[in-house]
Amino acid sequence: MTNVLILGAHGQIARLATTQLIAQPDVQLKLFLRRAARLANVENGAAEIIEGDAANSADLTRALSNVDVVYANLAGANIEAQAANVVHAMDQVGVKRLIWVSTLGIYDEVPGAFGQWNHQMLDDGYLPTYAAAAKVIEESNLEYTIIRPAWLDNKDEVDYETTQKGEPFKGTEVSRKSVATYIVHLINHPHEQIGRSIGVNKPNTDGDKPAWY
């Protein structure tokens, strides 16, 4: 049995991952979010619902009891502080494996015209804060994997490829379902991609911007 804690469990990617994970009898889920009522009318299987704030170390420490893998689907202007709290709480409890969702562009790894467009869209406080949060994770002693998705859509498809930190980012877009599926793969194979930062995109979507812009 693998015990998984999802932080930010109401997020769209998190909900797609939850749907996959509740179908696996060897996975036990804890779903952590600030307003638990948002999951009241959603199919959660046998998952435990925990109301708490990732910016609060005590909330996190309590939720981390008997957990093997943490998948963090967090957002907000305080994402760096949330990252620091996640690292601190996991260190306190002794949980090591973390899957952390970030965004493309945090290493200035997106080439060409798309990279310039991505900066124009995300530089206003978004990229710097997400880059700072990723740095907190990378400087920790955790067994982390950082996920950097391309621009997200809601297509009902699983079609993705990956790149490593230090390689140019590929493509412009990817489905949330694809990212969720890759996260579930990492949860099911927790020894893969430890200490790595992974770009995720749909193949053959190169361009100056995502197709819908």
LOZASE-899110 format. One record per residue: x, y, z of N, C-alpha, C in turn. Coordinates in Angstrom, 2 decimals, always signed. Layout:
<atoms>
ATOM       nc1       nc2       nc3      cac1      cac2      cac3       cc1       cc2       cc3
ATOM         X         Y         Z         X         Y         Z         X         Y         Z
...
</atoms>
This chain:
<atoms>
ATOM       nc1       nc2       nc3      cac1      cac2      cac3       cc1       cc2       cc3
ATOM     +0.84     -1.20     +0.00     +0.00     +0.00     +0.00     +0.88     +1.25     +0.00
ATOM     +0.59     +2.15     -0.91     +1.29     +3.44     -0.96     +0.36     +4.52     -0.45
ATOM     +0.80     +5.25     +0.56     +0.02     +6.33     +1.14     +0.46     +7.66     +0.53
ATOM     -0.48     +8.33     -0.14     -0.17     +9.53     -0.91     -0.94    +10.73     -0.35
ATOM     -0.23    +11.82     -0.13     -0.84    +13.09     +0.28     -0.81    +14.04     -0.90
ATOM     -1.98    +14.54     -1.33     -2.07    +15.53     -2.39     -2.34    +16.88     -1.77
ATOM     -1.41    +17.82     -1.96     -1.57    +19.19     -1.47     -2.15    +20.04     -2.59
ATOM     -3.19    +20.82     -2.26     -3.88    +21.57     -3.30     -4.81    +20.67     -4.08
ATOM     -5.55    +19.84     -3.35     -6.28    +18.73     -3.96     -7.48    +19.14     -4.81
ATOM     -7.87    +20.43     -4.77     -8.98    +20.87     -5.61     -8.52    +21.37     -6.98
ATOM     -7.22    +21.45     -7.20     -6.71    +21.91     -8.49     -7.09    +20.95     -9.61
ATOM     -7.13    +21.47    -10.83     -7.62    +20.67    -11.96     -6.74    +19.45    -12.23
ATOM     -5.44    +19.63    -12.23     -4.56    +18.48    -12.43     -4.68    +17.51    -11.27
ATOM     -4.76    +18.04    -10.06     -4.91    +17.17     -8.89     -6.17    +16.34     -8.95
ATOM     -7.28    +16.95     -9.43     -8.53    +16.19     -9.53     -8.41    +15.06    -10.56
ATOM     -7.73    +15.34    -11.67     -7.53    +14.29    -12.67     -6.65    +13.17    -12.13
ATOM     -5.61    +13.52    -11.38     -4.77    +12.50    -10.77     -5.53    +11.71     -9.73
ATOM     -6.37    +12.40     -8.95     -7.17    +11.71     -7.94     -8.08    +10.66     -8.58
ATOM     -8.72    +11.02     -9.69     -9.60    +10.07    -10.38     -8.84     +8.81    -10.76
ATOM     -7.62     +8.95    -11.21     -6.82     +7.77    -11.55     -6.41     +6.99    -10.31
ATOM     -6.01     +7.71     -9.26     -5.46     +7.04     -8.09     -6.52     +6.31     -7.27
ATOM     -7.75     +6.85     -7.21     -8.77     +6.16     -6.40     -9.19     +4.84     -7.03
ATOM     -8.83     +4.65     -8.29     -9.13     +3.37     -8.96     -8.06     +2.31     -8.67
ATOM     -7.00     +2.69     -7.98     -5.92     +1.76     -7.68     -6.06     +1.25     -6.24
ATOM     -6.34     -0.03     -6.05     -6.59     -0.54     -4.70     -5.37     -0.50     -3.78
ATOM     -4.17     -0.35     -4.36     -2.96     -0.33     -3.54     -2.51     +1.08     -3.19
ATOM     -3.38     +2.08     -3.43     -3.08     +3.47     -3.09     -4.10     +3.99     -2.09
ATOM     -3.63     +4.59     -1.02     -4.50     +5.25     -0.05     -4.23     +6.75     -0.11
ATOM     -5.29     +7.53     -0.31     -5.12     +8.96     -0.55     -5.53     +9.81     +0.64
ATOM     -4.78    +10.90     +0.82     -5.20    +12.02     +1.66     -5.27    +13.25     +0.77
ATOM     -6.39    +13.96     +0.80     -6.61    +15.12     -0.04     -6.64    +16.36     +0.84
ATOM     -5.64    +17.23     +0.68     -5.41    +18.38     +1.54     -5.74    +19.65     +0.76
ATOM     -6.59    +20.49     +1.34     -6.95    +21.75     +0.69     -7.48    +22.73     +1.73
ATOM     -7.54    +23.99     +1.37     -7.93    +25.01     +2.35     -9.40    +24.97     +2.69
ATOM    -10.25    +24.63     +1.72    -11.69    +24.57     +1.98    -12.21    +23.19     +1.59
ATOM    -12.31    +22.32     +2.57    -12.67    +20.93     +2.32    -14.03    +20.78     +1.67
ATOM    -14.94    +21.75     +1.91    -16.29    +21.66     +1.35    -16.28    +21.64     -0.17
ATOM    -15.20    +22.10     -0.79    -15.14    +22.12     -2.25    -15.09    +20.70     -2.84
ATOM    -14.76    +19.71     -2.01    -14.74    +18.33     -2.48    -15.96    +17.54     -2.00
ATOM    -16.91    +18.22     -1.41    -18.04    +17.52     -0.79    -18.86    +16.73     -1.80
ATOM    -19.05    +17.24     -2.99    -19.89    +16.58     -3.98    -19.08    +15.99     -5.13
ATOM    -17.82    +15.63     -4.82    -16.92    +15.08     -5.83    -16.58    +13.65     -5.45
ATOM    -16.44    +12.78     -6.43    -16.09    +11.39     -6.16    -14.63    +11.31     -5.70
ATOM    -14.46    +10.90     -4.45    -13.13    +10.82     -3.86    -12.78     +9.42     -3.38
ATOM    -13.61     +8.42     -3.70    -13.34     +7.08     -3.24    -13.26     +7.02     -1.73
ATOM    -12.24     +6.34     -1.24    -12.04     +6.22     +0.21    -11.02     +7.22     +0.73
ATOM    -10.74     +8.26     -0.05     -9.73     +9.23     +0.36    -10.14     +9.99     +1.61
ATOM     -9.15    +10.31     +2.43     -9.36    +11.16     +3.61     -9.25    +12.62     +3.19
ATOM    -10.22    +13.43     +3.56    -10.23    +14.85     +3.22     -9.70    +15.63     +4.42
ATOM     -8.69    +16.47     +4.18     -8.05    +17.23     +5.26     -8.10    +18.70     +4.92
ATOM     -8.70    +19.50     +5.78     -8.73    +20.94     +5.58     -7.50    +21.55     +6.25
ATOM     -6.75    +22.32     +5.48     -5.56    +22.94     +6.04     -4.93    +23.88     +5.04
ATOM     -3.92    +24.59     +5.49     -3.24    +25.59     +4.68     -1.77    +25.19     +4.54
ATOM     -1.29    +25.10     +3.31     +0.10    +24.70     +3.09     +1.09    +25.75     +3.61
ATOM     +0.61    +26.94     +3.90     +1.46    +27.95     +4.51     +1.57    +27.78     +6.03
ATOM     +0.87    +26.79     +6.58     +0.86    +26.53     +8.01     +1.57    +25.21     +8.29
ATOM     +2.73    +25.29     +8.92     +3.54    +24.09     +9.15     +2.82    +23.06    +10.01
ATOM     +2.04    +23.52    +10.98     +1.33    +22.58    +11.85     +0.29    +21.78    +11.07
ATOM     -0.42    +22.45    +10.16     -1.39    +21.75     +9.32     -0.70    +20.68     +8.49
ATOM     +0.43    +21.03     +7.91     +1.16    +20.07     +7.07     +1.69    +18.91     +7.89
ATOM     +2.27    +19.20     +9.03     +2.83    +18.14     +9.87     +1.76    +17.13    +10.26
ATOM     +0.59    +17.64    +10.60     -0.52    +16.75    +10.96     -0.93    +15.87     +9.77
ATOM     -0.99    +16.46     +8.59     -1.43    +15.71     +7.40     -0.41    +14.68     +6.94
ATOM     +0.86    +14.87     +7.29     +1.92    +14.01     +6.80     +2.05    +12.69     +7.56
ATOM     +1.26    +12.49     +8.57     +1.33    +11.25     +9.33     +1.04    +10.05     +8.43
ATOM     +1.94     +9.07     +8.46     +1.76     +7.83     +7.72     +1.64     +8.07     +6.21
ATOM     +2.52     +8.91     +5.66     +2.52     +9.22     +4.23     +3.84     +8.76     +3.61
ATOM     +3.75     +8.21     +2.41     +4.94     +7.77     +1.67     +5.36     +8.76     +0.59
ATOM     +4.38     +9.35     -0.10     +4.64    +10.24     -1.23     +3.77    +11.49     -1.07
ATOM     +4.38    +12.66     -1.27     +3.66    +13.92     -1.30     +3.65    +14.43     -2.73
ATOM     +2.46    +14.75     -3.22     +2.31    +15.41     -4.52     +1.74    +16.79     -4.24
ATOM     +2.50    +17.83     -4.57     +2.11    +19.21     -4.25     +1.66    +19.92     -5.52
ATOM     +0.39    +20.30     -5.52     -0.24    +20.99     -6.64     -0.65    +22.39     -6.18
ATOM     +0.34    +23.13     -5.66     +0.07    +24.39     -4.98     +0.24    +25.58     -5.92
ATOM     -0.35    +26.70     -5.53     -0.27    +27.92     -6.33     -0.41    +29.11     -5.40
ATOM     -0.17    +30.31     -5.95     -0.38    +31.53     -5.18     +0.87    +32.38     -5.10
ATOM     +0.67    +33.64     -4.73     +1.78    +34.58     -4.62     +2.77    +34.17     -3.53
ATOM     +2.31    +33.36     -2.56     +3.18    +32.92     -1.46     +3.74    +31.53     -1.72
ATOM     +3.92    +31.15     -2.98     +4.35    +29.79     -3.31     +5.73    +29.48     -2.73
ATOM     +6.61    +30.48     -2.65     +7.93    +30.23     -2.05     +7.80    +29.87     -0.58
ATOM     +6.95    +30.60     +0.15     +6.72    +30.28     +1.56     +6.08    +28.91     +1.72
ATOM     +5.15    +28.57     +0.82     +4.54    +27.25     +0.87     +5.59    +26.16     +0.65
ATOM     +6.50    +26.38     -0.29     +7.56    +25.41     -0.54     +8.42    +25.22     +0.70
ATOM     +8.77    +26.33     +1.35     +9.59    +26.23     +2.56     +8.87    +25.47     +3.65
ATOM     +7.57    +25.69     +3.78     +6.80    +24.97     +4.79     +6.69    +23.49     +4.47
ATOM     +6.52    +23.16     +3.20     +6.45    +21.75     +2.81     +7.77    +21.05     +3.14
ATOM     +8.88    +21.68     +2.78    +10.18    +21.09     +3.08    +10.37    +20.92     +4.59
ATOM    +10.05    +21.96     +5.35    +10.22    +21.89     +6.81     +9.36    +20.79     +7.41
ATOM     +8.10    +20.72     +7.03     +7.20    +19.72     +7.60     +7.62    +18.31     +7.22
ATOM     +8.02    +18.11     +5.96     +8.46    +16.78     +5.55     +9.72    +16.37     +6.29
ATOM    +10.63    +17.32     +6.51    +11.84    +17.02     +7.29    +11.47    +16.65     +8.73
ATOM    +10.52    +17.38     +9.30    +10.12    +17.12    +10.68     +9.55    +15.72    +10.85
ATOM     +8.75    +15.30     +9.89     +8.06    +14.01     +9.99     +8.91    +12.86     +9.45
ATOM     +9.85    +13.18     +8.56    +10.69    +12.14     +7.99    +10.18    +11.57     +6.69
ATOM     +9.30    +12.29     +6.01     +8.82    +11.88     +4.68     +9.77    +12.46     +3.65
ATOM    +10.21    +11.66     +2.67    +11.25    +12.08     +1.76    +10.77    +12.38     +0.33
ATOM     +9.77    +11.63     -0.16     +9.45    +11.70     -1.61     +8.45    +12.81     -1.90
ATOM     +8.84    +13.74     -2.77     +8.01    +14.89     -3.12     +7.94    +15.04     -4.63
ATOM     +6.73    +15.19     -5.15     +6.49    +15.56     -6.54     +5.89    +16.96     -6.51
ATOM     +6.60    +17.91     -7.10     +6.26    +19.33     -6.99     +5.94    +19.88     -8.37
ATOM     +4.75    +20.43     -8.55     +4.36    +20.99     -9.84     +4.72    +22.47     -9.88
ATOM     +5.49    +22.86    -10.88     +5.90    +24.24    -11.07     +5.38    +24.70    -12.43
ATOM     +6.21    +25.39    -13.19     +5.79    +25.88    -14.50     +7.00    +25.96    -15.42
ATOM     +6.76    +26.04    -16.71     +7.85    +26.20    -17.66     +8.44    +27.61    -17.56
ATOM     +9.73    +27.69    -17.86    +10.38    +29.00    -17.91    +11.13    +29.40    -16.66
ATOM    +11.11    +28.59    -15.62    +11.73    +29.01    -14.36    +13.26    +29.02    -14.44
ATOM    +13.83    +28.34    -15.44    +15.28    +28.37    -15.65    +15.65    +29.15    -16.92
ATOM    +14.71    +29.89    -17.46    +14.90    +30.55    -18.75    +15.27    +29.52    -19.82
ATOM    +14.59    +28.38    -19.77    +14.92    +27.23    -20.62    +14.05    +27.14    -21.87
ATOM    +13.13    +28.10    -22.05    +12.22    +28.05    -23.20    +12.84    +28.87    -24.33
ATOM    +13.16    +28.24    -25.45    +13.91    +28.94    -26.50    +13.03    +29.76    -27.44
ATOM    +13.70    +30.64    -28.18    +13.09    +31.29    -29.33    +11.96    +32.25    -29.00
ATOM    +11.11    +32.43    -30.01     +9.99    +33.37    -29.90     +9.01    +32.95    -28.81
ATOM     +8.82    +31.65    -28.65     +7.92    +31.18    -27.59     +8.47    +31.54    -26.22
ATOM     +9.77    +31.42    -26.05    +10.37    +31.80    -24.77    +10.17    +33.28    -24.47
ATOM    +10.30    +34.12    -25.50    +10.07    +35.55    -25.31     +8.61    +35.81    -24.95
ATOM     +7.69    +35.16    -25.66     +6.26    +35.31    -25.37     +5.94    +34.83    -23.96
ATOM     +6.53    +33.69    -23.57     +6.28    +33.15    -22.23     +6.74    +34.12    -21.15
ATOM     +7.89    +34.76    -21.37     +8.36    +35.78    -20.43     +7.37    +36.95    -20.36
ATOM     +6.91    +37.41    -21.49     +5.97    +38.52    -21.50     +4.69    +38.19    -20.73
ATOM     +4.26    +36.95    -20.83     +3.02    +36.53    -20.17     +3.20    +36.26    -18.67
ATOM     +4.38    +35.81    -18.27     +4.54    +35.27    -16.92     +5.53    +36.03    -16.04
ATOM     +6.24    +37.01    -16.59     +7.27    +37.67    -15.78     +6.70    +38.53    -14.66
ATOM     +5.46    +38.95    -14.77     +4.88    +39.89    -13.81     +4.58    +39.20    -12.47
ATOM     +5.66    +38.82    -11.78     +5.54    +38.24    -10.45     +5.35    +36.74    -10.42
ATOM     +5.05    +36.12    -11.56     +4.74    +34.68    -11.59     +6.00    +33.84    -11.71
ATOM     +6.76    +34.03    -12.79     +7.97    +33.24    -12.98     +8.98    +33.41    -11.84
ATOM     +9.25    +34.64    -11.39    +10.23    +34.78    -10.31     +9.84    +34.04     -9.03
ATOM     +8.56    +34.09     -8.66     +8.14    +33.42     -7.42     +8.17    +31.90     -7.57
ATOM     +7.78    +31.39     -8.73     +7.82    +29.94     -8.95     +9.25    +29.44     -9.07
ATOM    +10.13    +30.26     -9.64    +11.54    +29.90     -9.69    +12.13    +29.85     -8.28
ATOM    +11.76    +30.81     -7.44    +12.25    +30.83     -6.06    +11.76    +29.61     -5.29
ATOM    +10.50    +29.22     -5.51     +9.96    +28.04     -4.83    +10.70    +26.78     -5.28
ATOM    +10.96    +26.67     -6.58    +11.69    +25.50     -7.09    +13.08    +25.43     -6.48
ATOM    +13.72    +26.59     -6.31    +15.05    +26.61     -5.70    +15.01    +26.09     -4.27
ATOM    +13.96    +26.43     -3.53    +13.80    +25.90     -2.17    +13.74    +24.37     -2.20
ATOM    +12.98    +23.84     -3.13    +12.86    +22.38     -3.24    +14.20    +21.76     -3.62
ATOM    +14.88    +22.36     -4.58    +16.14    +21.79     -5.07    +17.25    +21.86     -4.02
ATOM    +17.18    +22.82     -3.13    +18.21    +22.94     -2.10    +17.89    +22.13     -0.85
ATOM    +16.77    +21.42     -0.87    +16.38    +20.59     +0.28    +17.07    +19.22     +0.20
ATOM    +16.85    +18.43     +1.24    +17.35    +17.06     +1.27    +16.29    +16.05     +0.85
ATOM    +15.21    +16.54     +0.28    +14.12    +15.65     -0.11    +14.44    +14.91     -1.41
ATOM    +13.74    +13.82     -1.61    +13.82    +13.06     -2.87    +12.73    +13.63     -3.78
ATOM    +13.06    +14.73     -4.43    +12.05    +15.50     -5.15    +12.08    +15.21     -6.65
ATOM    +10.95    +15.46     -7.29    +10.86    +15.65     -8.74    +10.03    +16.90     -8.97
ATOM    +10.57    +17.84     -9.72     +9.84    +19.04    -10.10     +9.27    +18.83    -11.50
ATOM     +7.99    +19.15    -11.67     +7.31    +19.02    -12.96     +7.07    +20.42    -13.52
ATOM     +7.51    +20.64    -14.78     +7.33    +21.93    -15.44     +6.46    +21.75    -16.68
ATOM     +5.14    +21.87    -16.55     +4.29    +21.68    -17.72     +4.33    +22.86    -18.67
ATOM     +4.08    +22.56    -19.95     +3.81    +23.60    -20.93     +2.46    +24.25    -20.62
ATOM     +2.03    +25.17    -21.48     +0.73    +25.80    -21.29     -0.36    +24.73    -21.38
ATOM     -1.31    +24.81    -20.47     -2.24    +23.70    -20.22     -3.56    +23.88    -20.95
ATOM     -4.10    +22.75    -21.44     -5.45    +22.74    -21.99     -6.23    +21.57    -21.37
ATOM     -7.52    +21.51    -21.68     -8.39    +20.50    -21.08     -8.78    +19.40    -22.06
ATOM     -7.94    +19.15    -23.06     -8.23    +18.08    -24.00     -8.23    +16.73    -23.31
ATOM     -9.15    +15.87    -23.74     -9.25    +14.52    -23.17     -8.27    +13.61    -23.90
ATOM     -6.99    +13.80    -23.62     -5.96    +13.03    -24.29     -4.76    +12.86    -23.37
ATOM     -4.01    +11.79    -23.61     -2.72    +11.58    -22.95     -1.68    +11.48    -24.05
ATOM     -0.90    +12.53    -24.20     +0.09    +12.62    -25.27     +1.16    +13.59    -24.80
ATOM     +2.30    +13.06    -24.37     +3.32    +13.94    -23.84     +4.72    +13.37    -24.07
ATOM     +5.68    +14.27    -23.98     +7.09    +13.91    -23.94     +7.74    +14.75    -22.85
ATOM     +8.95    +14.41    -22.48     +9.60    +15.10    -21.37    +10.99    +15.59    -21.77
ATOM    +11.45    +16.62    -21.06    +12.82    +17.11    -21.15    +13.37    +17.27    -19.75
ATOM    +14.68    +17.29    -19.66    +15.35    +17.44    -18.38    +15.83    +18.88    -18.19
ATOM    +16.02    +19.26    -16.95    +16.65    +20.53    -16.65    +18.00    +20.60    -17.36
ATOM    +18.27    +21.74    -17.99    +19.48    +21.89    -18.77    +19.28    +21.67    -20.25
ATOM    +18.13    +21.09    -20.63    +17.78    +20.92    -22.03    +16.77    +21.99    -22.43
ATOM    +16.77    +22.42    -23.70    +15.74    +23.36    -24.14    +14.35    +22.75    -23.99
ATOM    +13.40    +23.55    -23.54    +12.03    +23.10    -23.41    +11.46    +22.87    -24.81
ATOM    +10.63    +21.84    -24.95    +10.01    +21.53    -26.24     +8.53    +21.88    -26.22
ATOM     +7.99    +22.21    -27.38     +6.55    +22.41    -27.51     +6.05    +23.63    -26.79
ATOM     +4.74    +23.87    -26.94     +4.11    +25.04    -26.33     +2.96    +24.67    -25.42
ATOM     +2.40    +23.47    -25.54     +1.18    +23.13    -24.81     +1.17    +21.66    -24.42
ATOM     +0.24    +21.32    -23.52     +0.05    +19.94    -23.09     -1.28    +19.87    -22.35
ATOM     -1.92    +18.72    -22.37     -3.20    +18.58    -21.66     -2.96    +18.35    -20.17
ATOM     -3.89    +18.83    -19.38     -3.83    +18.57    -17.94     -3.89    +17.07    -17.67
ATOM     -4.66    +16.35    -18.48     -4.76    +14.90    -18.31     -3.41    +14.23    -18.52
ATOM     -2.61    +14.74    -19.47     -1.28    +14.19    -19.70     -0.39    +14.41    -18.48
ATOM     -0.42    +15.62    -17.94     +0.42    +15.92    -16.77     -0.01    +15.07    -15.58
ATOM     -1.32    +14.93    -15.36     -1.81    +14.10    -14.27     -1.37    +12.65    -14.44
ATOM     -1.41    +12.15    -15.67     -1.01    +10.77    -15.94     +0.47    +10.57    -15.64
ATOM     +1.30    +11.56    -15.99     +2.73    +11.45    -15.68     +2.97    +11.49    -14.18
ATOM     +2.25    +12.34    -13.48     +2.38    +12.39    -12.02     +1.98    +11.06    -11.39
ATOM     +0.90    +10.47    -11.85     +0.48     +9.16    -11.34     +1.55     +8.11    -11.63
ATOM     +2.16     +8.18    -12.80     +3.26     +7.26    -13.12     +4.38     +7.40    -12.09
ATOM     +4.75     +8.63    -11.75     +5.81     +8.83    -10.77     +5.41     +8.34     -9.39
ATOM     +4.15     +8.52     -9.02     +3.67     +8.00     -7.74     +3.78     +6.48     -7.71
ATOM     +3.45     +5.85     -8.84     +3.51     +4.39     -8.92     +4.93     +3.87     -9.08
ATOM     +5.85     +4.75     -9.48     +7.26     +4.38     -9.65     +8.10     +5.42     -8.91
ATOM     +8.05     +5.42     -7.57     +8.60     +6.54     -6.79    +10.11     +6.67     -6.84
ATOM    +10.82     +5.68     -7.40    +12.27     +5.78     -7.46    +12.75     +6.41     -8.77
ATOM    +11.83     +6.74     -9.66    +12.20     +7.38    -10.92    +12.34     +8.89    -10.77
ATOM    +13.27     +9.46    -11.50    +13.44    +10.91    -11.66    +13.67    +11.64    -10.33
ATOM    +14.32    +11.00     -9.38    +14.63    +11.67     -8.11    +15.73    +12.70     -8.34
ATOM    +15.52    +13.89     -7.79    +16.49    +14.97     -7.94    +16.48    +15.59     -9.32
ATOM    +15.38    +15.41    -10.05    +15.28    +15.91    -11.43    +14.17    +16.95    -11.54
ATOM    +14.31    +17.82    -12.54    +13.27    +18.78    -12.88    +12.88    +18.49    -14.33
ATOM    +11.62    +18.13    -14.54    +11.16    +17.55    -15.79    +10.20    +18.49    -16.51
ATOM    +10.52    +18.87    -17.75     +9.58    +19.58    -18.61     +8.62    +18.59    -19.25
ATOM     +7.35    +18.95    -19.35     +6.33    +18.07    -19.94     +5.57    +18.85    -21.00
ATOM     +5.55    +18.32    -22.21     +4.84    +18.99    -23.31     +4.24    +17.96    -24.25
ATOM     +3.31    +18.39    -25.07     +2.77    +17.56    -26.14     +3.72    +17.62    -27.33
ATOM     +4.09    +16.46    -27.91     +4.98    +16.48    -29.07     +4.37    +17.25    -30.24
ATOM     +5.26    +17.82    -31.04     +4.87    +18.48    -32.29     +3.95    +19.68    -32.07
ATOM     +4.19    +20.39    -30.98     +3.41    +21.63    -30.73     +4.33    +22.84    -30.70
ATOM     +5.44    +22.75    -31.39     +6.35    +23.90    -31.46     +5.67    +25.07    -32.14
ATOM     +6.01    +26.27    -31.71     +5.44    +27.46    -32.30     +5.81    +28.67    -31.47
ATOM     +5.26    +29.81    -31.87     +5.54    +31.05    -31.16     +4.71    +31.21    -29.91
ATOM     +3.61    +30.45    -29.83     +2.71    +30.49    -28.68     +1.77    +29.30    -28.78
ATOM     +1.01    +28.98    -27.71     +0.05    +27.88    -27.80     -1.00    +28.14    -28.89
ATOM     -1.54    +27.08    -29.43     -2.41    +27.17    -30.61     -3.66    +28.03    -30.36
ATOM     -4.12    +28.08    -29.11     -5.38    +28.79    -28.84     -5.18    +30.28    -28.63
ATOM     -3.93    +30.77    -28.64     -3.68    +32.22    -28.50     -3.55    +32.84    -29.89
</atoms>
